[in-house]
């Protein structure tokens, strides 16, 4: 069962199931309890970056912490990216988020998509200089989970044993440990180190490098530095600032803009597409163009190799019978089983076998050899006056007849909307 954030979120809207809702809510609840653990333990792109960072540090004998923040004025760019991409998704189109969402990019690269490979190589190059910079500054999923992590119950913090050596900050891959002025310094100008739990991906590397064991994980109960009352503990009060207001307004503006863009894309994206053949459960070209994340998981699992990546013909995954000189197997609905986003609905094998994805057409070159009649799984073809005839009420467009036709007299065409036979 897939447990990736964006595919689960999209399935909630477009292919709802109770299991999907439970998994998605489970990620939110666990983030509220433990913080942004998702980025280091579930996201495959995050795990890949961590392995690469470890490899680089072994080779160079140096650490490459995440340095720098990508921002525009007082507004971190990650919130604007998240607002725009999720806004478009809520508006009905996955077009924007498929080009930046980590799980989608990882799957695209794994299926040897040129775009996916280039994107991953660029991010891994960034890892060499700034480590988890993508996760903390660009990733829209990280931005949303970071906001939840700000109010999580368990956080990483420094207790009174911290000697301000800065080793943790130098080794933090997310660059989330900062030196700041002490709130109530016992000595003028004294500073302290604090953890930004919003960008912290809970890799726990700081625990292994702290020489004093001063880094803790849990509910911060360290004593107040200069308590007005004996035993008073540190408490962070909610104090809205102008920066937070500007940040919220900017993110909402981009969310609205993204929503409008998503509506526009959803209406116009697939209007010019004709005769595209899609897997059973995709419904139609417009829906597929707007819901598919191009993670290419279905391509990697298609036993007959008939699924093709996005190209000049169609912007997402589609069926290309010429690609493998094969057909859609009658007893297979693997693409429906593995699709994480709901672009291909999860349907039963029986439903798949009764879903029309295309229509066979016989040309005058037919010689009446009857091979197509013998191989048609639905009995949609018969011979009339020494020529094959297709019964449109039974044909599902699986393409098997075309693979056995000796004179290549059978062509499979797409349908505007998939329907039941």
N, C-alpha and C positions, 0 to 999 in steps of 0.2 A: 504493500500500500504506500503510495507516494505521500510524503510529509513535507513537501516544499511549499513555502509561504504563498508565492504568487499563483501557482497552479491550484492550490487549495482555495484561495480567495476567488479565483475565476470560476471554479466549479460551484462555489456557493451561489453564484448568480446565474450560471448557465446550464448546469447539470447537477442540481442539488441532490444531496443524499444526507441521511442522518450521520453516516460515518464521516463524510466530508466535514460537516459542521462540528462534530466532536473533535476531530483532529485539529481543525483550525483554532477552535476555542482552546484546545489543549495547549497549543503553542503560545497563545496569548497569556494564558494563566501561568504557564511555566516561566515565561519571560517576566511576568509580574512578581513571581516568587524569587527567581534566581538571576534575573538580569539577561543580558544579551548573549546567552549561551548558544543560541541557534547558529550564529555566524562562525563558531569554531568547532561545532560538533555535528551539525546537520547539513549546512550548505556545502555542496561539493566543491564549489569554486573557492570558498574560504579555506577548506581543508587543503586544497591544492596549493594555495598561496602559502599556507603554513609549512608544508613540506618543502617547497622551494626556498623559503626563507631559512629553514634549518640547514638545507643543503648548501646555500650560499655562505652561511655563517661558518660551516665546517670547512669549506674550501678557503675562504678568505681570512678565517680566524677573527672576524669582526662581526659585530651586531649592526643591523641596519634598522634602527627604530623608525616608526612612522613619524616623520617630521613635517610640520607645516599644516596649515589649514586652508582649504579652498573656499573663499568667501567673496561676497559682493556687498561692500559696505558692511552693515551690521548683520546681514542675512547670510548664513552658510548656504552655499550652493546646493548642498545635498537636499535641503528642504524644498527648494525650487524644482529640482529634478524630480523628487518624489511627488510633489503636487501636480506637475505636468503629466507625468507618466501614469500615475494612479487616477488622475482626473480623466484622462483619455480612456483608461480601462473601464471606469464607471460609466463613461459616455457610450460605451459599446464597442470599443476597438482596442485590440492588443498590439496595434502596429508600433506604437512608441516603446512600450515596455519590453517588447521582444528583442529590441536592439541594445538593452542595457541590463536586463534582469539576469543575475548570475547563473541560476540553474539553467535557463534557456541558452545562454552563451556557452556554458560548459557542454550541454548536450549537443549543440550545434558543432562545436569543435570536435567532439568525440565522433561525430558522424562524418568528419573530414570536410565540413563546409568551409569554404575559403574565408568568409566573413568571420565565422567563429574562431578559426585558427588564428587569424590576424589579431582579433580582439584579445584572445587569451595571451598571445605572445607579447602584445603591448602591455597588458596588465602585469605579466610576469617580469617584464623589463622594469616596470615601475617598482615592483617588489624589491629589486636590487638596490634602488636608491631610497625608497620611502616605505618599504614593507607594506603594511595593510592600508595604504593610502586610499585605494579604491573603496574598501569596506567602510572607512570612516568619513569619506568626503564625497563620494559619488553614488554609491549603491542605494537605490530607492528603498529596498527592503531593509537595509541597515538603518536608514533614516527613520523609518516607522518604528522598528524594534528599539532603536535608541531612545525615542521619546517615551516608550513604555518602560524602558530600563531606568529612566530618570526617577520613576516613582516605585521601582521594585523594592521589595522588602529587604533582600539581601544585597549588599554592596561590598566592594573592595575598598578598604580604607587603611590608614596608618594609625597605629596606636601610640601611646606615650613613649615607646621604646625607639621610635624613629630618630636617627641621628642626622638626618638631612644629608646623607652622603650622595644621593642622586643616582645610585647604581640602578635602581628600579626604572627611573625615567630614561636612562640611557639604553636600557634593554627592552623597553615596552614597544612591541611591534605596531601598536595602534597610535602611539604618541599621545596617550591619554593621561599621562602623569605629568603634572605641571608644578612649577615652583610659584607660589603666590605669597603675598604678604600675610603674616600671622594676624588673625583677627584681634587678639589681645596679647601682644608680645610682651614677655617678661623683660626683654631687652629691646631698645629702639632699633628698628630696621630688621628685626628677626623675621625670617621667612619659614614657610613650611611646604611640604609636598602634599598635593591632593590628587585624587583620582577622579577623572571625568567618567562616571559610570555610564553616561550616554553613549560614548564612543568606545568604551571598553568592551572587547569581544570575549572576555572571560577565558583567555588562553592560560592564565595563571602563571605565566613566565616570571612575573615579578616575585612570586613566592620563592622560586628556586634560586634567585640571585640576591635576595635580601640577606645581608650578613647578620642582622640582629633579630630576624624573625618578627619584624614589626608590622608586617602586612597581614591584615586579617580579612576574612570573608564572612559576612553575616550582617546582623543588625548592629550598626555603629553605637556602642555604649561607652566610648572612651570618655574620661572625665573632662569637664569643661576646663579650658586653659586657665581662666581666672574667674572661678565661680563666685557670683554674688552671694550664693548660699552654699553651705557645705554639702558636698556630694552631688551638686547639680551637674547634669550631663549635657553634652553638646546636642543642640537641637537646631535643625535648619528650618527657619520660618519661611513661609511662602511670601515672597516679596516681588510682585510683578514690576517689571522695569520697562522703560521705553523701548529698549532693544527687543524684549520679548514681544511687545505689542507690534512693533514693526515686522518682526519675524513671523508672527502669526498672520498678520495681514498680507504679507508677501506670499506666504505659502498658500493661503486661501485664494488669493488672486490667481496664482498659477494653477491651483486645483480647478477653479472655475474655467480658466482658459483651456486647460487640458480636457475638461468635460465637453466643452464646445467643440474642440478639435475631434474628440472621440465620436461625437454625434455626427459630425460632418464626414469623417472617415467611414463610419458604419453605413452611411447612406450611399456613398459614392465609390467605395473602394473596388467593388467587383462588378460594376455595371457593364464594363466593356468585355468581361470575360465570357466566352461562349465555348460550349462543348468540352469543358473541363470535366474529368471523371474523378470523383472523390470517394474515399472509403465509406462504407455503410455506417451511418450514424453522424456524418458530417452535415446532413440535411440539404444544404445548398452552397453555392460558391460564395455568396455574400457573407453568410454566417462563418464559413471556414476561413475566409480572408480576414475576418475581424476577430476571431476567437483563437486561432492557432498561434502558439508561441514559437513555432519553428524549433522546438527542442530536438526534433528528429528522432525521438524515442521510438515512434512507430516504424520509421524506416529501418532502424537497427534491428527490429524484431519481426519484420515481414519475412515469412519463410520463402516466398517466391520472388522477392526482390522487385516488386512492381511499383513500389512507392518511390516517388522522386522528390528531391529537395526543391525549394523555391527557385524559380527561374524566370525567363522572360515571358513564359506562357502564363504562369500563375505565381502569385506572391507567397504562397505557402505550400505545404506538402500536398501532393496530388498523385493520382495514379497515372502511370505511363506504361501501357502494355508493350510498347516497342522497346522499352528499356531492357527488360530481361527476357523478351520473347516468351512471357509467361502470362498467367491469368490469375484472377483472384480466386483462391481455393474456396470451394463451397463449404468445407467443414472447418474454416478458420475465421476467427474474428479477433486475432491477436492485437491489431491496432486499436480496437475499441477497449481492450483490456488494459493496455499500457498507457493510453493517452492521459496525461496528468491534468490537463486543463479543461476538459469537457468539450473541446473543439470537435472531437469525435465522441459522441455520446456512448456511454457504457450500455450496450445492448446485449441481449442473449444471442446465442448461436442461431436459435430458431428465428429470431427477429432479423438477424443479418441475412439468413437464407431467403427471407421473404421481402427484402428491401431492394428496390430497383435503383441501381447506381448508374445505369447506362442502358443503351438499346442497340441490339445487333441489326445490321443492315446487310442484305445480300445483293451483290452486283450481278450483272448479266454474265460474268465470267464463270459462274457456278457450273460445275459439270455433274452435279447430282451424285457425288460419291458416297454420300450418307455418313461420312465421318463425323460431321457436326451433329447429326441426329443421334448417333450413338453416344457422344460425349456430353451433350447438353444435360446438366444436372436437374433442370426443372422441366424437361420435356417440352421446351418452347419451340423446337424446330421440327418440321416435317418436310417430306418431299412431295411436290405437286408438279406434274408434268416435267419430271426429270430436273427439277430445280428446287433448292432449299427455300422454305417459306418460314418466316419468323412470326410466331404468335405473340403480339405485343403485350397481351395480358399475362403472359407467363415469363417473359424474358426479364432477367435481372441485370444483364450487362456484365457478367463475370468475365467474359472474354475467352472462355475455354474453347468455344467453337472456332474462333479465329486462329487459335494455335494449331488446330488439326486440319484446317482447310488447305488442301494442296495447292489450288490455284490462287490462294489468297484473295478469295472473293468476298470475304466477310469483314466488315468494318464495325467497330464499336464506337458509338457516339455518346456524349454526355447528356444528362437531362437537367432541366432547370431546377427541379426540386425532386429529391428522393421520395419515393412513395412505396407503399406496400402493394405486393401483387396479390 
